[in-house]
Amino acid sequence: MLEQLNVVGHGLNIMQSHSSHLGDCMNNWLTMRFNLDLTKELKQEVGKRMEKTITPFHILAKIVMNKEGNDLPSDYKDKAMDYIELINSRLPGN
């Protein structure tokens, strides 16, 4: 139980930090969601909260950040590409 609280507490500290970026937050959500120390139920709760919180900007920031960390699942990569296509279609000349 203490290990689970440490994982979640550390994650929240990173996300609330003044020096965190969207890419850091996305990486942190992924770390918590797939952490082996968390119970299945807690991972599910983290996943639900993550789905409510994450925006295309978080996903794009994670891609652009290019730091070591968790790889983006393919569904998030697809969301990022869909958003890029949407933005591109709205640019003048397209």
Secondary structure as UniProt FT lines:
FT   HELIX           2..16
FT   TURN            18..19
FT   HELIX           22..33
FT   TURN            36..37
FT   HELIX           40..53
FT   HELIX           56..65
FT   HELIX           74..90
FT   TURN            92..93
//
